[in-house]
């Protein structure tokens, strides 16, 4: 499989690549406990593509994962890019559409209110003439524009070509194939609009002989039920926040081949607890909207990340330059790393935006957050640096904490035992819940809004 990455890299100049791999009889997805063949999928794609208006791009709002797959492919066949906003909240969708004049939105649900020019897809339960030919897509075709989550500021667009997606999928498929020792099918709890969800639950069933559960189960019992409808071996694609809820729920999951996690750092203790509880290895993947996934590790036993084939990192004073088969040119990330094993592995040391210096003292924001979450009684929380300086010219640390039964003073008292007082959050707000989005990330604008009263 690793040699495929190099072969694909050489084809990124524009050669046509298939939209779908494998036999037309293979299942692409499972809906209501029944497989949907590649031929049926292609029939749905052809039908939806014939209904699309002329445009350059559309926001893909489908919630059902199979409907998303159909709309995603139909847009590509019509030469239109899938716009992937940071969330499906109306303001986020409107903002993305405003940046792409003439775009429209597509989805499978009746929305009220609906975005301008909203196209509701026909039912995918109706009989459809199966497709008998797989479309090919020039490698340099822009097929998606993914927006960052906004956790570090305003969401930014990132253009993705079909060739880039084919190359990134080759790395993911190689990693999981090696880890599991063969083929697999998967259930995902993350939305397909997020780049991690896109890679693992949209590209994987198109570009590998993998099938995906059509839903996005949320509650632990729903996750267990979804897994139970899938053949073995099964992979569960998840986030740390969702995994913690499953571990703490006491739910019994069907036999798993592996977990895959991303979107936030996975605590080693949580990874170990999940592996012990469910008897499956947990693999964390490393990437970004800008780069797609380019490394992985088994978190419970490895601190270092293993780079995918063809990836090289170039540490810089303020971050790291990533060169990967899916990238037309190297991309700089804010992550600070050290290289090991002749450059095939790296250890994450933090982010340049996480490095704090107050009153001549230095700390890592990531380390401070780990100390906050380690306090007994704290269920969730976040520390972050404010944008504006105070009267003494210092950019203060603010905090939001979910800790039922604890007071602000109790949390601050515990923090004084865990960190230098200059890094104590001022202000610290107790809240019922953090404003996490669908992947568990925290949009910075919403954090600032929660701490702004009284500043």
C-alpha positions in Angstrom: 0.0 0.0 0.0 2.8 2.4 0.9 4.1 2.4 -2.7 0.7 3.6 -3.8 1.3 6.9 -2.1 4.3 7.6 -4.3 2.4 6.5 -7.4 -0.5 8.8 -6.5 1.8 11.7 -5.8 3.1 11.5 -9.4 -0.4 11.7 -10.8 -1.5 14.9 -9.0 -0.9 17.0 -12.1 -4.4 16.3 -13.6 -4.7 12.7 -14.7 -8.2 11.3 -14.1 -8.8 9.3 -11.0 -11.8 7.1 -10.2 -14.6 8.5 -8.0 -15.0 5.0 -6.5 -12.9 1.9 -6.2 -13.8 -1.8 -6.0 -16.6 -4.0 -7.5 -20.0 -2.4 -8.1 -21.5 -5.1 -6.0 -19.5 -4.2 -2.8 -21.3 -2.3 0.0 -20.5 1.4 0.3 -22.8 2.1 3.2 -25.2 0.5 5.6 -28.7 2.0 6.1 -31.3 0.6 8.5 -29.3 -2.6 8.8 -29.1 -3.2 5.1 -26.1 -2.7 2.7 -26.1 -0.2 -0.1 -24.1 -1.4 -3.1 -21.7 0.7 -5.1 -24.0 0.3 -8.1 -27.0 1.7 -6.2 -24.9 4.5 -4.8 -23.8 5.5 -8.3 -27.4 5.5 -9.4 -28.3 7.9 -6.6 -25.4 10.1 -7.5 -26.5 10.3 -11.1 -30.0 11.1 -10.1 -29.1 13.9 -7.7 -26.4 15.3 -10.1 -29.1 15.8 -12.8 -31.1 18.0 -10.4 -28.3 20.4 -9.4 -28.4 24.0 -10.6 -25.5 25.5 -12.4 -23.0 26.9 -9.9 -19.4 26.7 -8.8 -20.1 25.4 -5.3 -22.7 24.4 -2.7 -22.8 23.9 1.1 -23.3 20.3 1.8 -25.6 20.2 4.8 -26.6 16.6 4.8 -26.9 15.0 8.3 -27.4 11.4 7.1 -23.9 10.2 6.2 -25.1 8.3 3.1 -27.0 11.3 1.9 -23.8 13.3 2.4 -21.9 10.8 0.4 -24.4 11.0 -2.5 -24.5 14.8 -2.5 -20.7 15.0 -2.2 -20.2 12.8 -5.2 -23.0 14.4 -7.2 -21.5 17.9 -6.8 -18.1 16.5 -7.9 -19.6 14.9 -11.0 -21.2 18.2 -11.9 -17.9 20.1 -11.4 -19.0 21.8 -8.2 -17.0 22.1 -5.0 -18.5 21.0 -1.6 -18.4 23.9 0.8 -17.8 22.6 4.3 -18.6 25.3 7.0 -17.1 25.0 10.5 -20.6 24.1 11.7 -24.1 23.8 10.3 -25.3 26.7 12.5 -27.2 29.2 10.2 -24.7 32.1 10.9 -21.8 29.8 9.9 -23.5 28.7 6.7 -24.5 32.2 5.7 -21.0 33.4 6.3 -19.5 30.7 4.0 -22.1 31.3 1.3 -21.5 35.0 1.4 -17.8 34.2 0.6 -18.9 32.2 -2.5 -21.4 34.3 -4.5 -23.8 32.2 -6.5 -23.4 29.2 -4.2 -26.4 27.3 -2.9 -27.0 24.7 -0.1 -28.1 21.1 -0.4 -29.4 18.7 2.1 -31.8 15.8 2.7 -34.0 17.5 5.4 -36.8 20.1 5.2 -35.1 23.1 6.9 -36.9 26.1 8.4 -35.5 28.6 8.0 -33.5 27.3 5.0 -30.4 29.0 3.5 -31.0 30.9 0.3 -31.4 28.7 -2.7 -31.7 25.6 -0.6 -32.1 22.4 -2.6 -33.7 19.4 -0.8 -32.6 16.1 -2.2 -35.1 13.5 -3.4 -35.6 10.5 -1.1 -32.8 7.9 -1.3 -35.2 5.2 -0.3 -36.9 5.1 -3.7 -35.9 2.6 -6.4 -33.2 3.9 -8.7 -31.5 2.5 -11.8 -28.1 1.2 -10.7 -25.0 2.9 -12.1 -22.8 0.7 -14.3 -19.8 3.0 -14.9 -17.6 4.8 -12.4 -16.9 8.5 -13.2 -13.3 9.6 -13.3 -12.3 13.0 -11.9 -9.2 15.0 -13.0 -6.8 15.0 -10.1 -6.5 18.8 -10.0 -10.3 19.3 -9.8 -11.2 21.3 -6.7 -13.8 19.1 -4.9 -14.1 20.6 -1.5 -13.3 23.8 0.5 -13.0 23.0 4.2 -13.2 25.7 6.8 -11.2 25.6 10.0 -13.1 25.3 13.3 -12.5 28.8 14.5 -10.9 27.5 17.7 -8.0 29.9 17.2 -9.8 32.7 15.5 -11.9 33.3 12.3 -12.5 30.2 10.2 -10.3 30.0 7.2 -10.9 28.2 3.8 -8.7 25.4 2.6 -9.0 24.2 -1.0 -8.9 20.4 -1.6 -8.4 18.7 -4.9 -9.5 15.2 -5.8 -5.9 14.1 -6.2 -5.0 15.5 -2.8 -7.9 13.5 -1.2 -6.8 10.3 -3.0 -3.3 10.7 -1.7 -4.4 11.5 1.9 -6.8 8.5 1.9 -3.9 6.2 0.8 -2.1 7.1 4.0 -5.1 6.5 6.3 -6.0 3.3 4.6 -2.4 2.0 4.8 -2.2 2.9 8.6 -5.5 1.2 9.4 -4.9 -1.8 7.2 -1.6 -2.4 8.9 -3.1 -1.9 12.4 -6.1 -4.1 11.8 -4.5 -6.7 9.5 -7.1 -6.5 6.8 -10.3 -5.0 5.6 -12.9 -3.4 8.0 -16.1 -1.4 8.2 -16.7 1.6 10.3 -19.1 3.7 12.4 -18.4 7.4 12.9 -19.7 9.8 15.5 -18.1 12.9 13.9 -19.9 15.0 11.2 -18.8 14.4 7.6 -18.4 18.2 7.1 -15.4 18.2 9.5 -12.1 17.3 7.7 -11.5 14.4 10.1 -15.0 13.1 9.5 -14.5 13.6 5.8 -11.3 11.6 5.6 -12.5 8.7 7.8 -16.1 8.4 6.8 -16.5 9.8 3.3 -13.2 9.3 1.5 -12.6 5.9 3.1 -15.7 4.2 1.7 -15.2 5.8 -1.7 -11.5 5.2 -2.1 -11.0 2.0 -0.1 -13.2 -1.1 0.0 -14.7 0.0 3.2 -18.4 0.5 4.1 -19.7 3.1 6.6 -22.8 3.3 8.8 -25.1 6.0 7.4 -26.0 7.6 10.7 -24.1 9.7 13.2 -25.0 8.1 16.6 -24.7 10.4 19.6 -25.7 8.6 22.8 -23.6 5.6 23.9 -26.5 3.2 23.5 -27.0 4.5 19.9 -23.3 4.0 19.2 -23.6 0.4 20.4 -26.7 -0.2 18.3 -25.1 1.2 15.2 -22.0 -1.0 15.6 -24.3 -4.0 16.1 -25.7 -3.5 12.6 -22.3 -3.6 10.9 -20.3 -6.7 10.0 -17.0 -7.5 11.7 -14.3 -6.3 11.9 -15.6 -2.9 13.0 -13.8 0.4 13.6 -15.3 3.3 15.6 -14.3 6.8 14.6 -14.7 9.1 17.5 -13.4 12.1 19.5 -12.0 12.2 23.1 -15.1 14.0 24.4 -17.4 11.3 23.0 -15.2 8.5 24.0 -15.1 9.6 27.6 -18.9 9.7 27.6 -19.0 6.1 26.3 -16.4 4.8 28.8 -18.3 6.5 31.7 -21.7 5.3 30.6 -21.2 1.6 31.3 -22.5 0.7 27.9 -21.4 -2.6 26.3 -20.1 -2.3 22.8 -20.0 -5.1 20.2 -16.6 -6.4 19.4 -14.3 -3.8 17.9 -11.2 -4.1 15.8 -10.0 -0.5 16.7 -10.9 3.0 17.8 -9.7 6.0 15.8 -9.6 9.4 17.5 -8.8 13.0 16.6 -9.9 16.7 17.0 -8.4 17.1 20.4 -5.5 15.5 22.4 -6.4 12.1 23.8 -5.5 11.7 27.5 -3.4 8.6 27.9 -5.5 7.5 30.9 -8.7 7.6 28.8 -7.0 5.7 25.9 -5.9 3.0 28.3 -9.3 2.8 30.0 -11.1 2.4 26.6 -8.7 -0.3 25.5 -9.0 -2.2 28.7 -12.8 -1.9 28.8 -13.6 -2.7 25.2 -10.6 -4.9 24.2 -9.6 -2.9 21.1 -6.5 -0.7 20.4 -7.0 3.1 20.1 -5.2 4.9 17.4 -4.9 8.7 17.5 -4.4 10.5 14.1 -2.6 13.8 13.7 -3.4 16.4 11.1 -5.4 19.6 10.4 -7.9 21.0 8.0 -4.9 22.5 6.2 -2.8 19.3 5.8 -5.3 16.4 6.3 -4.0 13.5 8.5 -0.3 12.7 8.2 0.7 10.7 11.3 -0.7 8.3 13.9 0.1 6.6 17.2 -1.3 4.1 19.6 -1.7 6.6 22.5 -1.8 4.2 25.4 1.8 2.9 24.6 3.4 5.5 22.4 4.3 9.2 23.0 5.9 9.6 19.6 3.9 10.0 16.4 4.7 7.8 13.3 4.7 9.7 10.0 2.8 8.3 7.1 4.8 7.2 4.1 6.1 10.1 2.0 5.7 12.7 4.8 8.6 14.8 6.0 8.6 17.4 8.7 10.9 20.4 8.9 11.0 22.0 12.4 11.0 25.8 12.3 11.6 28.3 15.2 7.9 29.1 15.3 6.4 25.8 14.2 6.8 23.0 11.7 6.8 22.8 7.9 4.8 19.7 6.7 5.6 18.2 3.3 3.2 15.4 2.4 1.9 13.6 -0.7 -1.5 15.3 -0.5 0.1 18.8 -0.4 1.0 20.7 -3.6 3.5 22.6 -1.5 4.7 22.4 2.2 2.4 24.0 4.8 3.5 25.6 8.0 1.7 24.5 11.2 2.0 26.2 14.7 3.0 22.8 16.3 6.5 22.6 17.8 8.0 19.2 17.3 11.3 17.3 17.8 12.2 14.6 15.3 13.2 11.0 16.2 14.1 7.7 14.5 15.9 9.4 11.6 12.9 11.7 11.0 10.3 9.0 10.8 8.7 9.9 14.1 8.1 13.1 16.0 7.2 14.2 19.5 4.8 17.1 20.0 6.2 19.8 22.3 3.3 22.3 22.1 2.2 25.1 19.8 3.8 28.4 19.3 0.4 29.9 20.2 0.4 27.9 23.5 3.7 29.2 24.8 3.0 31.8 27.5 5.4 34.4 29.1 4.0 36.4 32.0 6.1 38.3 34.5 9.3 36.7 33.1 7.9 33.2 33.7 7.0 30.7 30.9 4.4 27.9 30.7 2.6 25.9 28.1 -1.1 26.6 27.8 -1.7 22.9 27.0 0.1 21.8 30.2 -2.0 24.3 32.2 -5.2 22.9 30.8 -4.1 19.3 31.7 -3.5 20.5 35.3 -7.0 22.1 35.3 -8.7 18.9 34.0 -6.8 16.8 36.6 -8.5 18.5 39.5 -10.9 16.2 41.3 -14.4 17.4 40.7 -13.7 19.2 37.4 -15.7 17.6 34.6 -14.6 19.9 31.8 -12.8 23.2 31.5 -10.5 25.3 29.4 -7.9 28.0 30.0 -7.0 30.5 27.2 -5.2 33.8 26.8 -7.3 36.9 26.2 -6.6 39.1 23.1 -6.3 42.4 24.9 -3.7 43.4 27.5 -4.7 44.8 30.9 -3.6 48.1 32.4 -0.1 46.7 33.2 0.3 45.4 29.6 -0.3 41.7 30.4 -2.5 39.5 28.3 -4.4 37.6 31.1 -5.4 34.0 31.2 -9.2 33.4 31.4 -10.9 30.1 32.4 -14.2 28.4 32.0 -14.9 25.4 34.2 -17.6 22.8 34.5 -17.5 21.5 38.1 -20.9 20.9 39.7 -20.7 21.4 43.5 -17.4 23.4 43.4 -17.1 27.2 43.7 -14.7 29.4 41.8 -12.6 29.8 45.0 -12.3 26.0 45.4 -11.1 25.6 41.8 -8.7 28.5 42.2 -7.3 27.0 45.4 -6.7 23.7 43.7 -5.0 25.5 40.7 -2.7 27.4 43.1 -1.3 24.0 44.2 -0.8 23.0 40.5 0.7 26.1 38.8 2.6 29.3 39.3 0.2 32.0 40.6 1.0 34.3 37.6 -0.8 31.9 35.4 -4.0 31.7 37.5 -7.1 32.5 35.4 -8.5 36.0 35.9 -11.4 35.8 35.4 -12.6 32.3 36.1 -16.2 31.5 35.3 -18.2 28.5 36.4 -20.5 27.3 33.6 -23.0 24.5 33.1 -21.3 23.4 29.9 -18.6 24.5 27.5 -19.7 25.7 24.0 -18.2 22.7 22.2 -19.1 22.2 18.5 -20.0 18.9 16.9 -16.4 17.6 17.1 -15.8 18.8 20.6 -13.8 21.9 19.7 -14.2 25.3 21.3 -14.7 28.2 18.9 -12.7 31.1 20.4 -15.5 33.7 19.7 -17.9 31.7 22.0 -15.3 31.4 24.7 -14.7 35.1 24.7 -18.4 35.8 24.9 -18.7 33.7 28.0 -15.9 35.4 29.9 -16.7 39.0 28.6 -19.2 40.0 31.3 -17.5 42.0 34.0 -14.1 42.2 32.3 
